[in-house]
Amino acid sequence: MSTEVKVPTLGESVSEATIGQWLKQPGETVALDEPIASLETDKVAIEVNAPVAGVLSQQLAAVGDTVTVSAIIAVIEEGAAGAAAPKAAAPAAAAPAPVAAPVTAAPAAGESTDPAVLSPAVRRAVLEYGIDPATIKGTGKDGRITKEDVVAAAQTKAASGAPTVPAAVAAPANERREERVKMTRLRQTIAKRLKSAQENAALLTTFNDVDMSAVMEARNRFKDSFEKKHGVKLGFMSFFAKASVLALKDIPAVNAQIQGDEIVYHDYVDISVAVSAPNGLVVPVVRDVDKMSFAGIEKAIADYGKKAKEGSLTMADMTGGTFTISNGGVFGGLMSTPIINPPQSAVLGLHRIEDRPVVRGGQIVIRPMMYIALSYDHRIIDGREAVTALKTIKEAIEDPTRLLIDL
């Protein structure tokens, strides 16, 4: 019995996606609810699970194709009978042209040899070493070929005395190469949104620097007991989230949005936290931060970070947000001018902490300092409001007691 695999509901206002990767190939056995394909939407990657157990018999869309909700993208033959069908058909297909069998033989279950499925690094290695990916047994997840697999295959081939790269296609060592990789739907959306923010908002950035001594001392003092009690590490993001709440409550325009010819003010604080994911930057939303404890904020951020790495963020996780915090410091950034996340009106940029000489009490001393930046939409936020909001964040970080007494 054949069962059609359809594109699932993608989320509110999302009607189409792109086939990002086939996780199963025709002829492979699939279990009930096992992921068989990955779809890329404007915001997140979504896995398509098998509605029944059986054998994937057809792929009705290729990698890179745009598909709509409820579109049929594959067919599964249910049960053991379906599993036996491809095996029985193989000899008959090979009989008319036995000499072609080695070329057309299907790859072993779990191996991904389709160039569209191979990662860019693997494709480069395959071209560099002149290895046929169909001859490589993948050791990656679900049998996928890794760069190390290609290198190992090349070494084995060289040890056997066979030429690694055919003379006809051998390239000079200094040859310049190019590779064209189609932008993912997520990357295209990021590009459009950021460009739109530049074109539609009156962007301006104000800077300040923060002495991190007090926060670092508090973190070092309580991090062990905090993790023991709450089961999550105490990071700097919860301090900055709490400090941002103070600033947004004092300066409501920084937490507001422009909708048409109206300004929408929010009496709640939903902070989008920029997280680096395999396919690009994503901004899941920590909701009602103004009502959360330090532990609650840290748990929410840690959970989103894990989901981003696993590619399991949902549309609901990404929806909304009244303010954004982006921490470029984890990558070593000293200073930046972050771009707002429309329709939000402001974003706080954090950067690396480094010891710098500063003046305290007329003396030059060394302190762990961080540059912070607030980019904002000047159409709704005046310079005085932006500077005041950033100064409030600075003061709360330099004296965390303010976070406890709401000052």
N, C-alpha and C positions, 0 to 999 in steps of 0.2 A: 504494500500500500504506500502511495506517495503522499508526502505532506509538504505543503508549501511553507517556506520561511519568509515572513514578511517584516518589513521595517517597523519597529515598535513606535509607540508614541514618544516623541522626542522632547516634549516639554511645551510649556505655554508659549505661543506665538512662533514656535519653530516647526516648520513644515517640511524641511528637506535636510539632507546630510550627504556626506561624501563617503564612499567606501574607502576607508583608510588602509585596511589590511584584511586579508583572508587568513584566519587562524586555522582553518581546515581546508583540505584540498579534496577534489572529487575522488571517490574511492576510499576515503578514510572513514573509519568508524567514529561515530559521535555518541556521547551519552546524553541523557535527558538533562536539559538546562546547561549543557556545556557550551562555552563561548565558541562560535564558529566564525565570527567576523567582528571587526571593529569599525564603527562609524564615527566620523568626525563632524560635529556640528559647529555652529558659530562660537560656542563657548566651551564644550567639553567633548570628550571621547566617550562613546556609548557602545557597549558590547551587545551583540545580537546572540541570544542563546538558542540552542536547539529545542524546538517544541516537543520533539519526540526522540527516542533512541533509535539508531539505525546507521545507515551509511549515506554520506553526502554524495548524491548522484550528479547534481548540476549546480553550477554557479551561473546565475543569470545576470550578473553585473560584474564589471571589472574594477580593479583598484583605480580610484580616481573618478569613477562615475558618480554623478549626482543622482540620488534616489529620494523619493518622497515617502511620507508616512503611509504605511500599509502596502507599499510596493513589494512585489515578490522578487526576492533576490537569490533564492536558492531552493532546491528540492531535496528532501531526505526520503530515502527508501526505508521504511520502518522494519524493525525486527531482523531475525537471523536470515530470513529469506532474502531480504534486501542486501544483507551483507555478503551472501554467497554469489549474488548476481554478477558483480564486477569481476570476481575471480573466474567464474565460468566463462565469461565472455572474452577474457584475455587471450586464450589460445586461438579462438576462432578469428579474432582480429589480427593475430600475428601470422596465421597460416598463409594468406595470400602473398605475403612479402616477408619471409622469415629473416632475410638479411637486414631488414630495417628494424627488427625487434630491439636490438641494443640501443638504437637511437630514440625510439618512441616509447621505450619501457617507462612505466610510471615510477616516480621516485618512491622510496620506502615510506611507510606511514610515519608522519611526524616531521619529515624533511621538507624544507622550503627551498626550492630551487628556482622558482619563478623570479626573474629579475625584478619584477614589481614588488616582490615581497622582501627581497634582500635589502638590508640597511645600506645607506650610502657608503659606510666604511667597508662593508663586506664587498659591495660592488667594486669599489676602488681596488681592494686587495685581489679580487678575482681577475680584474684586468691587468693588474701589475704582475701577478705571478703566472698568468696564462692558464688558470685552472678551470676546468669545466665544473660548475657548481653541482651538476647532476651526479658527479662522482664523489662528492663530499658528504660524509655522514655528520649531520649537525649535532652539537652537544649542548646547544642553548635550550631555552625554555621551549617545550613542545617540539623539540628536535630542530629548532631553527639553527641555521649556519651562523657562526660567529667568525670574526676576523682571525681569531686564534686557530679555528678549524681550517681556514684557508692556508694560513702559514704552515700548519702541521702537514697538510696535504702537499704543499709545495716542497717541504723538506723531504718528505717520503719519496716524492717523485724524483727529486734530485739525487737522493741516495741510491735509487734504483738505476741511475744512469740515464734516465729518459730526460730529454730537454724540457725544462720548465716552461719556457716561452718559445713557441714555434718561430723559426727563423723568419718566416714571412711576415710575422706581426711583431717581431722584436722592435723595441723602441729605444732610441738613445737615452742614456741615463739623464741627460739634461733637457729632455723634451718637456715642453710646457703643455699641461693638460687642463681641460675644463670639464665640469660636470654640471648638467642641468637637472635640477630636482624641482618638481612641481610644488608650489607652496601649499601647505595644508590649509583646509578651510579655516581652522583656528588661527593660523598665522595670517591669512588674508583678512580675517575679521579684526585681528589686533591692529594690522596696518591701517585698515579703513577707519577704525575708531580713534586711533591716535592722530591720524591726519585730520579727521573731522574735528577733534578737540582743538587742534591748532588753528583750523580755519574758522570755527564758529565761536570760540571763546576768546576773550581778551586776556591772554595768559601773562602772568607776571609772577616772579619768584622773589621772596625775601629770605634772608639767611640770618642765622645766629649760631653761636657755638655754646656747647653745654659742658660743664665740668661733671664728669660721671663718677667722681669720687664717692659721693654719698650712696648712690644706687649700687655701685660695685661693692662697697663695704657692706651694705645691707644684704645684698645677694650672697656674698661669701659667708656672711654670718649665719644666714638662715636657710641656705640652699639644701643642706642635708636633711634638716628637720622638715622642711617644706616638702621635699620629695617623699620622705618617709610617710608623712601624713596624707598627702594628696595624690601620690602616685604619679606625679609629673614634675619635670624640672622647672625651677624658677628662672625665667629668662628676663631679658630687658623689655620685650614687647609688651608685657602686661603693665610695666611702669609707664611706658609711653602711651599705651591705650588709656590708662587711667588719667594721665596728664592731659591727653587730648580731650577727654570728657569734660574736664574742668574748663578748658579753653572754649569748647563748643557750646557749653552752657552759658558762659560769659559773653561770647560773641556768636549769637544765633545765626548770623549771615553765613558763617563758615560752614555751618551744618545745613544750609538751605540749598534749594535748587531753583533754576528758572524753568518754568513751563509756559511756553507761549509768552504772553505779556504779564504773567503773574510770577510772584516769588512764593515758593512753598517752603514754609518753616516747619521743622520737625521737632517734636518735644521728646524724641527718643534718639539714641545714638547707635546706629548700625555701622560698624567699621569693616570696610573691605581690606583684607590683608593680602598684599601681593605675595604670591608664592610661585617659585620656579618649578614648572612641571616639564616632563620630557618633550612635550609638543609646544611649549611656549609659556609665557607668563599668564597666570590665572589669578583671579581675585575673589576667593570665597568670602562670604560675609559672616562676621561674628555679630549676632543680633543682640540688642539691648545691653550693650557693653556698660551703659551707665548703671545697670542694676546688677552687674556681675562682680564676683570677687576676683582676686588675683588668680586663685586656683582655677576658677571657671574659665577665665580668659586664656590661661596657659593650656588648659585641657582642650579648649575649642581650637586654638591655633595648632597644637600638636596633632590633633585629629585631622584637621584640614591638610596639614603638611604630609601626613601619611597617605591620605586619600589622593593627593595630587601626584605623589610618586607612583602610586598604584594605578593611576588613571581612572579612579572610581568616583570622582567628584560628579555630583548631579546638577541638573539645571537649577534646582531649588537652592543648592548651596551657593550658587553664583548670582542669584537674583537679589536686587535691591542694593542697599548700602548708601549711607549718607556722607561718608568720609572715608578716605583711604590712607593707609600707612604702608610705605614701601621701604624695605630695608636693603639698600644697596651695599651696606657695610659688610654683609656676610660674604660678598665677593671682593672686598677690598677697596670699594669706592671711597674716595676722599670727599668728593663734593659733586652734586648733580643738580639739575633743574628738572624734577619729575613732572610728568604731564598728568593733568587731572583725568579722572575716570568718568566720562559723561554718563548720566546728567549731573554728577556731583560737581561741586564748585571749588573743592580744595583737596590737596593731597600733601601729606607730610612725608618728607624724604629723610631717612636716617642713613648714617654713613659710618665708616670705620672709626674705632676708638684708637687714639695714639697719644703717647706722652708728648706734651708740648710745654714750652716755657710760658708761664702766665704771671701776671703781677697780682699778688695777694698781700694786702696790708703794707704796700710799699716795697715788698720784697719779690724778687723773681724766684718762682718755684716751679717744679714740674708737676703737672696734673694730667690725668687721662681725659683728653678732650675729644668731643665729637661735634662736627659741623651738622647742623640740621637745616632743612630747607622747607619752606611752605610755598608751593605753587598754588595760585588761586585765579579765579575768574574775576577780573577787575570790573566786569559789568555789574556784579552783585556785591562784591567785597571791596571796600575801600582800603587804601594802603594802611591807614591808621588801624583798622580792624585786623588786618593780616599781621601787622607787626605786633600788635597787642596779643593776639592769639598765640603767636610763636613765642613771645616773651613769657606768657603764662605757662606754656609747656616747659620752657627752659627753667623757670623758677621752681616748678613742681618737681622736676628731675633733680635739680641741685639741692632741694630740701624736701625729700619725700614725705615729711610730716604734713605738708600741705595736702597730700592725697588723703590723709586720714581725717583732717578737719575741714575738708572741702573749701580750701582757701586758694 
